């Protein structure tokens, strides 16, 4: 099989401001696509991509953890974090950073918060 299709990629920024590229490679068989192969359907193989913390968003656990740490432990407001990210070449708005924090609070922290109260009610 030859590399035939497109590749999707995004950047992830870590606290030490190192950029990681995550690329999903998709391979297809050109002969199969044109019906010349020995299979009825085209053969397409996709590489495995690590799951993201936030659905369909390129934020890694490290990036979100750093943002939350800076905001709550470091008392570094989001408007200042936005300026820092811009210096490093990432266009992240305060709204985006806020959405990350809210999403993680609702999907990851709320269940842990509710656990002790559920145990006492049982």
Buried (B, 14 or more C-beta within 10 A) or exposed (E): EEEBEEEEEBEBBEEEEEEEEBEBBBBBBEBBBEEEBEEEEBBBEEEEEEEBBBEEBBBBBBBBBBBBEBBEEEEBEBEBBBEEBEEEEBEBEEEBBEBBBEBBEEEEEEEEEEEEEEEEEE
